[in-house]
Amino acid sequence: MPERLAEMLLDLWTPLIILWITLPPCIYMAPMHQSPVLTSGSPLELSRLSEEQRILNRSKRGWVWNQMFVLEEFSGPEPILVGRLHTDLDPGSKKIKYILSGDGAGTIFQINDITGDIHAIKRLDREEKAEYTLTAQAVDWETNKPLEPPSEFIIKVQDINDNAPEFLNGPYHATVPEMSILGTSVTNVTATDADDPVYGNSAKLVYSILEGQPYFSIEPETAIIKTALPNMDREAKEEYLVVIQAKDMGGHSGGLSGTTTLTVTLSDVNDNPPKFAQSLYHFSIPEDVVLGTAIGRVKANDQDIGDNAQSSYDIIDGDGTALFEITSDTQAQDGIIRLRKPLDFETKKSYTLKVEAANVHIDPRFSSRGPFKDTATVKIVVEDADEPPVFSSPTYLLEVHENAALNSVIGQVTARDPDITASPIRFSIDRHTDLERQFNINADDGKITLATPLDRELSVWHNITIIATEIRNHSQISRVPVAIKVLDVNDNAPEFASEYEAFLCENGKPGQVIQTVSAMDKDEAKNGHYFLYSLLPEMANNPNFTIKKNEDNSLSILAKHNGFNRQKQEVYLLPIIISDSGNPPLSSTSTLTIRVCGCSNDGVVQSCNVEAYVLPIGLSMGALIAILACIILLLVIVVLFVTLRRHKNEPLIIKDDEDVRENIIRYDDEGGGEEDTEAFDIATLQNPDGINGFLPRKDIKPDLQFMPRQGLAPVPNGVDVDEFINVRLHEADNDPTAPPYDSIQIYGYEGRGSVAGSLSSLESTTSDSDQNFDYLSDWGPRFKRLGELYSVGESDKET
């Protein structure tokens, strides 16, 4: 505690001594138990004025200001006196009043307006605000008039050691490689102190390690952490916790301190070789295992991690280096032994391998710790398995002539059972590869025979699959492909390479080449085909044409004379015999068609038809036919259009909408019912023109033509409907052209199942004198009007 008090007194006296040295002579300091007094106008101040200053005649200020100091964090019971203001204009008569303004005036600092004493009324913190700028002025007490211009001064807050160091970025993490040498830099840390760094030792920090020794050390001033021990091993301990302290006041006692933690992790280096967990491995494998199958895994452990622990595996020795291989699994860090070639229990029953595991990434700094590899022995036992038959060859190639006889032997395949039991083998053909069943095989000896004739020109190759099956175990089968090549024999006669048609100009010259033809032979020629051409013996002296063999194995047809006329003969047929050079040679006869055509002077064919003579120049028969067809088509379209327009505009029967007989449809007229499928237009009965005479049908053409007959005179609106219908019935019975046909059926068929029966008089005789319609009144109110109508008609007749 006494040391702490001495440090505080030293901090207090230091600025006062500096102030005393820097203040001008007009400012006097009060004793240490009082605050400084700032006054002006002393003889000392005047005596120090230079001659140059007197010449300027500048008005003398009443006081000269400088800075004041106040201690921060002061918390006494009374306000602390900061300083006192005094002017030489004050005779002590209390007629001068002091005024204070500026930063914190009235709130932090107060002035005694009579004495000029300045007090701090609040606790100050330099870290919040280090200095305050204020303005002082002396005025007349009564009039408040300024006695002198205002003057500005500064109150500085004096720092004390009230802030401990802080690590703003802690806690810290760092990494250093394992096996590092002594003094390897790990990281550096930084602490901050809010105290004034230029005043005293309040912000002077010193660093030290509280925990983490003897592994690490720290520079006291720079805070650089280094390794304190060499060759620290990650495999022994990977992580270290270091506690770091920062202390102010230069590390002296009484200073404030702060701490943080640093976690140091040792990163891995490749300082450990791989090591197999066991020196001998045993595996067993069936002899029929599929190639590439994993037989087993071996693993060499490495205490390092990541890429430093990655190892590659190799087979470096043993009697199975050609049959087995080993690959590295980078994920599991082990070696996988796989089968490269087929095994045979009957040949060799076990194998021994020497496997090596070596680090992939080797650090040359630790090569002295090597070698970074390890070896182990692997024993593989082959187990017996029932194997399928084995063919003597993986593939077979057979040849057969296309004229080979049926059931002749083409070739033979052989297979055996590799097992000790040596089961007999049965052969067969996979019919999916021989859909046309062109071949057979002997099930016992594997001889392949021909079942159907072959044709090389249709197919040169036949690929079939032969199946070998063990008789004792039908599940053991093997397959082998057999390619059969069909050899050629001369069995096809040559013929024209294409369908030729030659054109001969009428104005052609003798010896002119009409056409050049070539031949083809479907048979295979080892040295190329060679053809012989000739005319038929009976046409050897053809008067019109001759032939000439060309060097390129083609044939030219030449005209013997000129003056060909297509009106006399339009087409000539020239048979040509073509023979090949086979053994025995074959020949065929092909006919060349030669047409006589009209050509231009330069030999361009213009027309080959006889009709061209009768056509105008420049117009062919085809063009004329096309023109006539277009004309006929246009005429047909016009006729159809006119006919349809006339048929649409003219009604079948002209009717008068004002005919009084239309009223008949307004009564309870019973139709044919649901079973009546005949259509009827009553308007055909309402045409009064039909009474006057002949009314022709416009929808059909009648078969018989009747002369128009004299019709009845027009009747008034009160005509008897029954009589009108009877008249029309008679006309329809005797005249097939009387319209309309179906109107008779409407009244003649009322439908089946009607309670009232038929209401039509069409089924009655030509005379209706025996008809009695009184029963209509008994059918109910719906037929009342119809009964009255017919009753009136009967009474009119009687009268």
BASE-496277 format. One record per residue (C-alpha): residue number from 1; x negated, y negated, z. Coordinates in steps of 0.001 Angstrom, whole numbers, plus 500000, padded with zeros to 6 digits. Last residue first. Layout:
% residues N
seq,X,Y,Z
NUM,X,Y,Z
...
% end
This chain:
% residues 799
seq,X,Y,Z
799,628784,532743,402305
798,627450,536146,403072
797,623956,535111,402105
796,624068,532059,404302
795,625185,534219,407241
794,622217,536492,406777
793,619740,533597,406687
792,621216,532047,409798
791,620812,535305,411644
790,617229,535532,410390
789,616298,532138,411856
788,618239,532698,415081
787,616399,535966,415677
786,613022,534315,415049
785,613861,531541,417537
784,614860,534050,420218
783,611777,536213,419823
782,609879,534820,422863
781,613149,534544,424820
780,613594,538293,424999
779,613627,541192,422638
778,617476,541585,422554
777,617937,538636,420157
776,615802,540440,417616
775,618295,543327,417569
774,620622,541265,415428
773,618226,541496,412501
772,620213,543930,410343
771,618734,544997,406999
770,620937,546962,404617
769,621196,544110,402144
768,617446,543758,401984
767,617025,544972,398444
766,613535,545781,397216
765,613319,548427,399872
764,611729,547852,403208
763,608046,548121,404036
762,607431,544526,403031
761,610146,543270,405318
760,607675,542680,408080
759,608583,542744,411731
758,607045,546160,412347
757,607624,547873,415657
756,608702,545933,418695
755,606700,548070,421099
754,603563,547801,418974
753,601212,550783,419462
752,599634,550773,416049
751,598979,547657,414038
750,601283,545367,412131
749,600460,546518,408642
748,602610,545454,405677
747,602696,541801,406487
746,598950,541369,406461
745,598537,543956,403718
744,600460,541870,401198
743,598303,538830,401768
742,595225,540970,401015
741,595704,540869,397241
740,596058,537141,396929
739,596895,536116,394352
738,598749,537772,391437
737,596232,539420,389133
736,597414,542946,389924
735,600939,542039,388635
734,603769,544478,389262
733,603667,545020,393008
732,602404,541495,393640
731,605316,539958,391774
730,607813,542014,393702
729,606219,541083,396974
728,606218,537412,396047
727,609944,537558,395402
726,610553,539407,398637
725,608494,536836,400547
724,610516,533919,399190
723,613795,535702,399931
722,612774,536257,403523
721,611571,532672,403860
720,614964,531275,402871
719,614448,527854,401396
718,615265,524858,403586
717,612321,522811,402326
716,613809,522605,398889
715,613011,525094,396184
714,610806,524589,393210
713,612085,526427,390185
712,611179,530015,389875
711,608361,531190,387719
710,608322,532130,384084
709,605545,534563,383535
708,602034,533904,382479
707,600755,536641,380178
706,598912,539359,381907
705,595222,540098,381493
704,593956,543312,382997
703,590601,543890,384716
702,590709,540642,386616
701,587525,538589,387036
700,586948,537735,390629
699,586860,534604,392886
698,588944,532328,390734
697,592207,534300,390696
696,594748,532878,388264
695,598122,531358,389269
694,600793,532133,386651
693,604118,530417,387085
692,606010,527696,388864
691,606208,529457,392182
690,602435,529549,392624
689,602408,525784,392528
688,604194,525730,395850
687,601034,526932,397584
686,602076,528017,401091
685,601539,531720,400761
684,597815,531322,400030
683,597580,529015,403036
682,598338,532011,405169
681,594695,533053,404933
680,594390,536695,405856
679,591506,538838,406992
678,592003,542541,407408
677,590646,544141,410599
676,594078,544712,412160
675,593407,547012,415090
674,593409,544250,417680
673,596884,543010,416693
672,598226,542758,413176
671,599856,539438,413681
670,603056,538528,415480
669,604573,535241,414443
668,605826,533367,417480
667,606419,530217,415492
666,604035,527568,414268
665,602729,529653,411394
664,606076,529379,409667
663,605869,525616,409645
662,603393,525769,406736
661,606382,526487,404564
660,606965,522735,404376
659,604044,522352,401965
658,602205,519114,402783
657,598688,520597,402686
656,599166,521563,399027
655,596897,524347,397957
654,594590,524973,395035
653,593328,528507,395149
652,589702,529658,395110
651,588446,526195,395805
650,586093,524485,393287
649,583065,522542,394642
648,580989,525527,395782
647,581403,527599,392624
646,580568,524601,390493
645,577395,523863,392493
644,576366,527543,392520
643,576772,527860,388757
642,574747,524715,388038
641,571852,525874,390255
640,571887,529388,388838
639,571744,528091,385275
638,568882,525688,386090
637,566825,528419,387843
636,567306,530818,384921
635,566182,528157,382432
634,563049,527392,384460
633,562123,531098,384611
632,562558,531468,380880
631,560260,528519,380185
630,557600,529820,382585
629,557685,533278,380997
628,557317,531748,377527
627,554211,529807,378574
626,552623,532877,380178
625,553280,534984,377123
624,551642,532355,374900
623,548547,532168,377120
622,548166,535950,377092
621,548483,536080,373320
620,545668,533573,372865
619,545859,529951,371766
618,542717,528191,370380
617,543630,528712,366737
616,547226,529666,366449
615,547977,533336,367005
614,548381,535873,364195
613,544722,536846,363980
612,544302,537050,367773
611,546787,539893,367813
610,543971,542280,366801
609,542350,541864,370192
608,538566,541483,370931
607,538380,537716,371171
606,535615,535154,371655
605,532368,537101,371991
604,529306,534824,371726
603,527038,535817,368831
602,525653,532410,367806
601,528061,532100,364905
600,531003,532794,367194
599,532338,536243,367789
598,535444,538248,366930
597,535376,541622,368533
596,535007,545286,367633
595,535110,547433,370737
594,532623,550236,371458
593,533531,552859,374096
592,530592,555054,375141
591,531324,558714,375850
590,529257,560770,378229
589,528221,564352,377556
588,526382,566334,380186
587,523078,568106,380518
586,521207,570399,382886
585,517613,571600,382673
584,516640,574900,384388
583,514420,573796,385909
582,514988,570081,385827
581,514018,567616,383101
580,517447,566048,382640
579,519754,566019,379594
578,522183,563309,378421
577,524412,563968,375372
576,526105,560867,373906
575,529701,560645,372605
574,530422,557383,370632
573,534036,556219,370595
572,534871,553316,368255
571,537658,550781,368908
570,539353,548117,366702
569,539433,549868,363390
568,540822,548297,360192
567,541973,545066,361735
566,538847,545058,363908
565,536638,544727,360837
564,532994,545794,360888
563,531062,544244,358007
562,527582,545040,359161
561,525562,548218,359057
560,523745,550757,361237
559,524663,549226,364596
558,522288,550038,367463
557,522777,551772,370815
556,519835,551429,373222
555,518959,554106,375793
554,517165,553824,379147
553,514167,555778,380521
552,512103,552597,380890
551,510237,553388,377672
550,513382,553118,375583
549,515149,555861,373609
548,516960,554642,370453
547,520499,555507,369312
546,522390,555174,365997
545,525736,553774,364991
544,528112,553471,362035
543,527463,556340,359661
542,526904,558908,362419
541,524492,561505,361030
540,524055,563410,364318
539,527798,563316,364827
538,528437,567080,364445
537,525373,567781,366535
536,526574,565448,369280
535,524256,562537,369764
534,521043,562707,371745
533,519443,561376,374916
532,516692,563000,377016
531,516212,561910,380615
530,513200,561803,382915
529,513823,561410,386639
528,511069,560494,389063
527,508098,562496,390280
526,509829,564473,393033
525,513289,564039,391599
524,516238,564536,393908
523,519538,565450,392326
522,522282,562889,391918
521,521051,562105,388391
520,521486,558689,386804
519,521572,557381,383263
518,520934,554044,381612
517,522718,552148,378870
516,521688,549361,376503
515,524463,548029,374284
514,524976,546691,370765
513,521360,546334,369695
512,521392,544885,366149
511,519982,547204,363509
510,522428,545918,360899
509,523712,542433,361604
508,526850,541433,363493
507,529611,539320,361928
506,532320,541555,363280
505,530688,541440,366646
504,530388,544697,368554
503,531286,544911,372238
502,530140,547811,374431
501,531983,549251,377396
500,529874,551064,380028
499,531161,552763,383155
498,528114,553095,385368
497,524820,555033,385725
496,525914,557253,382837
495,525510,560907,383619
494,522866,563457,384580
493,523845,567047,385393
492,523863,568118,389043
491,522639,571490,390348
490,518874,571043,390189
489,517965,572206,393681
488,517389,569955,396680
487,516318,570961,400161
486,518751,570515,403052
485,516971,569487,406224
484,518136,571018,409509
483,517332,569147,412731
482,517706,571205,415915
481,518148,569479,419263
480,517576,571545,422432
479,519903,572158,425324
478,519443,574016,428576
477,521835,575905,430819
476,521778,577198,434375
475,525418,577204,435515
474,525951,580540,433815
473,523774,582317,436325
472,522984,585937,435495
471,523374,585440,431710
470,521236,582305,431706
469,522490,579882,429092
468,520661,578388,426080
467,522581,575764,424114
466,521578,574728,420587
465,522382,571207,419431
464,522991,570363,415778
463,521638,567741,413431
462,522347,568254,409729
461,520324,566226,407261
460,520640,565755,403480
459,524403,565324,403376
458,526713,565026,400372
457,524085,565241,397625
456,522343,568007,399533
455,525382,570222,399272
454,525590,573188,401600
453,527817,576261,401452
452,529446,577440,404695
451,528250,579748,407521
450,524452,579576,407176
449,522494,581478,409825
448,520545,580479,412940
447,518605,583216,414750
446,518663,582775,418557
445,517834,586431,419433
444,520849,587374,421572
443,523638,584903,420752
442,522910,585006,417028
441,523624,581543,415756
440,526148,580199,413247
439,526076,577165,410971
438,528498,575112,408860
437,531099,574943,411600
436,532618,571671,410281
435,532419,570118,413760
434,528781,571024,414234
433,527522,568621,416926
432,530670,568960,419036
431,530355,572660,418299
430,527405,572991,420665
429,525873,576110,419187
428,525240,579199,421318
427,522355,581243,422729
426,522363,583774,425600
425,519257,584230,427717
424,518240,587203,429870
423,517220,586344,433489
422,513498,586257,434262
421,513769,586980,438029
420,510450,585189,438612
419,511936,581961,437287
418,510859,580373,434000
417,513843,581872,432120
416,512938,581985,428455
415,513896,580267,425180
414,513520,580942,421464
413,514947,579229,418393
412,515184,580802,414920
411,515456,579666,411321
410,517721,579468,408281
409,518838,583104,408162
408,521225,583831,405264
407,524867,584264,406227
406,525972,582456,403055
405,523407,582252,400295
404,521147,579257,399976
403,522003,576915,397105
402,521306,573801,399181
401,517885,575053,400046
400,517111,575310,403767
399,514644,573589,406073
398,514362,573741,409876
397,512925,571275,412408
396,513124,572207,416097
395,512772,570033,419195
394,511372,570470,422743
393,509724,573707,421670
392,509577,577166,423256
391,512839,576427,425008
390,513003,576579,428824
389,515976,578195,430522
388,517399,576509,433621
387,515582,576656,436946
386,516683,578504,440066
385,514577,576799,442698
384,511332,577617,444561
383,509998,575033,446986
382,506860,572997,446324
381,504917,571956,449467
380,503347,568480,449559
379,500486,567716,451969
378,499572,564036,452471
377,496267,562952,454052
376,495722,559435,455414
375,493406,556509,454676
374,492823,553016,456093
373,491906,549589,454754
372,490618,546192,455923
371,486979,547275,456151
370,486405,545191,458049
369,485696,542930,461064
368,482773,541392,459234
367,485189,540346,456514
366,486758,537957,458989
365,485884,534680,457322
364,486468,536322,453916
363,490221,536444,454594
362,491703,539426,452738
361,495111,539231,451065
360,496246,542606,449669
359,495324,544663,452683
358,494473,548286,451883
357,496402,551550,452360
356,494778,554751,451025
355,496402,558116,450309
354,494591,561439,449976
353,496808,564041,448330
352,497173,567787,448810
351,499451,569947,446624
350,501434,573144,447172
349,503139,576021,445292
348,501400,576034,441949
347,502355,577914,438739
346,505489,579835,439784
345,506763,576831,441706
344,506576,574672,438629
343,506741,570917,439040
342,507690,568370,436398
341,505593,565185,436035
340,505597,561799,437777
339,507166,562617,441144
338,507316,559752,443637
337,505500,558820,446863
336,506768,555595,448412
335,504300,553449,450390
334,505313,551191,453268
333,505610,547488,453987
332,509416,547700,454362
331,510052,544686,452130
330,506957,544922,449938
329,507609,548584,449123
328,504387,549807,447572
327,504298,552549,444967
326,502723,556010,445053
325,502322,558427,442155
324,502475,562198,441825
323,501773,564785,439140
322,498403,563577,437827
321,496953,562875,441290
320,498103,566265,442507
319,494803,567962,443370
318,493657,565217,445733
317,491939,561841,445781
316,492509,558072,445705
315,496297,557896,445734
314,497020,554210,446196
313,498974,551970,448562
312,498934,548182,448735
311,499258,546327,452005
310,501015,543149,453132
309,500271,542274,456757
308,498558,538971,455953
307,501435,538130,453636
306,503784,537935,456583
305,502546,539222,459937
304,499360,540669,461353
303,499422,543708,463607
302,499327,545964,460534
301,500983,549368,460456
300,500262,551805,457621
299,503352,553566,456355
298,504003,556740,454381
297,507246,557503,452595
296,508574,560704,451024
295,509450,562556,447804
294,511117,559667,445961
293,512578,560967,442681
292,510943,559632,439526
291,511292,562917,437658
290,514293,564928,438792
289,513681,567704,441314
288,513625,571219,439874
287,510578,572388,441876
286,512218,571610,445170
285,510204,569227,447404
284,508511,569545,450792
283,506625,566802,452644
282,503949,566831,455368
281,501924,563781,456498
280,498502,563812,458179
279,496556,560920,459776
278,499433,559416,461653
277,500591,555839,462261
276,498343,554665,459462
275,496350,551522,460316
274,496157,548284,458370
273,493223,545958,459177
272,493524,543019,461623
271,492094,539493,461211
270,494374,538283,458449
269,495353,534972,459951
268,498521,534206,461886
267,499540,530844,463268
266,499022,530131,466969
265,501904,528079,468317
264,501325,525050,470562
263,504304,523662,472449
262,503561,520160,473741
261,505376,518788,476768
260,505766,515208,477952
259,504767,513157,480985
258,504986,509583,482222
257,502821,507614,484637
256,502792,504428,486757
255,499559,503112,488192
254,498880,503100,491931
253,495731,505068,491553
252,493707,504065,488563
251,494406,505608,485149
250,493702,502450,483234
249,496566,500680,485018
248,498862,503007,483039
247,499147,506817,483186
246,500019,509222,480294
245,500457,512870,481262
244,500497,515951,478989
243,502042,519344,479836
242,500900,522130,477444
241,502980,525239,476715
240,501245,528000,474739
239,502595,530444,472134
238,501195,533508,470349
237,499409,535465,473000
236,497377,538655,472461
235,498276,539174,468745
234,497730,535475,468228
233,494126,535760,469382
232,492278,532663,470654
231,488848,532766,469067
230,487271,529742,470824
229,488521,528043,474010
228,489136,524307,474611
227,491236,523744,471487
226,491872,520088,470809
225,494554,517528,471691
224,493953,513951,470543
223,495375,511476,473079
222,493159,508644,471787
221,492174,507261,475231
220,491813,510306,477473
219,490921,512773,474643
218,492837,515957,475378
217,491818,519558,476144
216,493333,522987,475381
215,492994,526596,476481
214,491626,526019,479991
213,494065,524486,480667
212,497623,524163,479514
211,499182,522226,482388
210,498469,518693,483713
209,496558,517493,480690
208,495328,513858,480742
207,495939,510600,478942
206,494924,507027,480011
205,497074,504034,479262
204,496405,500293,479532
203,499819,498655,479667
202,499704,497221,483204
201,495973,496683,482976
200,496004,492867,483186
199,497748,490706,480632
198,497308,491447,476949
197,499399,494668,476864
196,502367,493100,478684
195,504484,495952,480087
194,506771,498071,477916
193,504351,501007,477879
192,504271,503429,474917
191,503014,507017,474691
190,501404,508683,471666
189,500558,512316,470938
188,497795,513896,468869
187,497611,517274,467159
186,495634,520554,467213
185,492071,519518,466460
184,489614,522414,466617
183,487204,521815,469496
182,486067,525419,469873
181,486519,527547,466771
180,489874,528835,465580
179,490680,532560,465976
178,494368,531792,465596
177,495389,528995,463327
176,496844,525894,465019
175,500465,524832,465124
174,502076,521902,466879
173,505337,521050,468616
172,506053,517932,470667
171,508660,517059,473311
170,508489,514197,472778
169,508817,511418,470216
168,509337,508474,472632
167,506652,509485,475100
166,507114,506865,477834
165,504650,504941,480052
164,506081,503527,483329
163,507403,499989,483448
162,507149,497651,486491
161,503504,496613,486332
160,503968,492874,486767
159,504284,490284,484005
158,504509,486495,484553
157,507561,484924,482992
156,506488,481779,481170
155,508248,478455,481726
154,507650,476122,478820
153,507803,472315,478592
152,509609,469715,476520
151,509700,465951,477246
150,512624,463547,477072
149,511811,459885,476289
148,511372,457663,479374
147,513675,455715,481641
146,516720,457178,480099
145,519926,455395,481079
144,522073,457258,483559
143,523283,453824,484816
142,523138,454488,488532
141,520457,457082,488956
140,518365,455779,486086
139,517126,458623,483952
138,514090,460949,483998
137,514130,463710,481346
136,513142,467384,481227
135,513505,469807,478284
134,513269,473602,478562
133,511673,476455,476595
132,511866,479876,478301
131,509289,482645,478145
130,508949,486465,478152
129,512565,487486,477708
128,513869,491078,478196
127,510512,492702,478913
126,509602,489779,481114
125,512496,490501,483451
124,513745,487679,485658
123,515862,487827,488835
122,518150,484857,488977
121,518101,481443,490758
120,514745,480266,489501
119,514039,476888,491106
118,512786,473592,489630
117,512015,470732,492091
116,512501,467269,490577
115,512983,465627,494012
114,516227,463792,493274
113,517789,465829,490479
112,516830,469065,492151
111,516483,471319,489147
110,518124,474710,488484
109,516846,477571,486335
108,518683,480755,485356
107,522195,479458,484705
106,521856,475656,484925
105,519109,475514,482318
104,518592,479035,480952
103,516956,477880,477715
102,517261,474075,477394
101,518224,471224,479690
100,516934,469645,482952
99,517783,466132,484229
98,515829,464252,486911
97,517414,461211,488625
96,515505,458062,489503
95,516730,455452,492025
94,515609,457507,494998
93,513403,454694,496313
92,510346,456935,496130
91,508525,454620,493795
90,509447,456889,490828
89,507915,455373,487745
88,504848,457503,488457
87,506891,460530,487344
86,507464,463782,489204
85,508625,467309,488198
84,508171,470200,490626
83,507500,473869,489950
82,508953,477398,489890
81,510363,477517,493403
80,511978,480911,493964
79,515643,480974,494925
78,516101,482379,498429
77,516557,485945,499697
76,513663,487252,497603
75,514097,489374,494435
74,511146,488553,492208
73,511265,490902,489196
72,509152,488576,487126
71,506761,486010,488637
70,507193,482441,487427
69,504721,480369,485504
68,504799,476741,484319
67,503601,475261,481044
66,502413,471764,480209
65,503947,468341,480382
64,502373,464825,480490
63,504328,462143,482266
62,505573,458530,481862
61,504329,458436,478354
60,502074,455563,477311
59,503108,453660,474201
58,500612,454009,471368
57,498502,450832,470987
56,496340,452694,468389
55,493302,450567,469473
54,493496,452060,472989
53,493242,455636,471634
52,490063,454775,469754
51,488475,453423,472875
50,488986,456770,474525
49,491401,457440,477308
48,489682,459271,480165
47,489968,456307,482477
46,493723,456180,482030
45,494213,459822,483047
44,492056,459399,486108
43,493867,456216,487052
42,497074,458333,487299
41,500042,457597,484992
40,501767,460957,485171
39,502977,463711,487552
38,503616,467482,487344
37,503602,469102,490774
36,502814,472837,490974
35,504837,474859,493465
34,503837,475032,497080
33,502102,477720,499183
32,499277,477706,496713
31,498721,473987,497182
30,500211,471786,494513
29,498524,471582,491181
28,497893,468287,489579
27,498573,467285,486023
26,497115,464042,484671
25,493636,465610,484337
24,494765,467904,481428
23,495676,471538,482250
22,493504,474297,480797
21,491248,475042,483784
20,493973,474858,486393
19,496323,476981,484247
18,493697,479731,483907
17,493230,479747,487681
16,496981,479913,488178
15,497305,482705,485604
14,494794,484897,487528
13,496088,484173,491038
12,499382,486081,490674
11,497958,489255,489027
10,495245,489312,491705
9,497879,488969,494398
8,499795,491903,492887
7,496647,494035,492752
6,495886,493223,496369
5,499391,494243,497416
4,499066,497635,495622
3,495718,498243,497310
2,497229,497425,500722
1,500000,500000,500000
% end
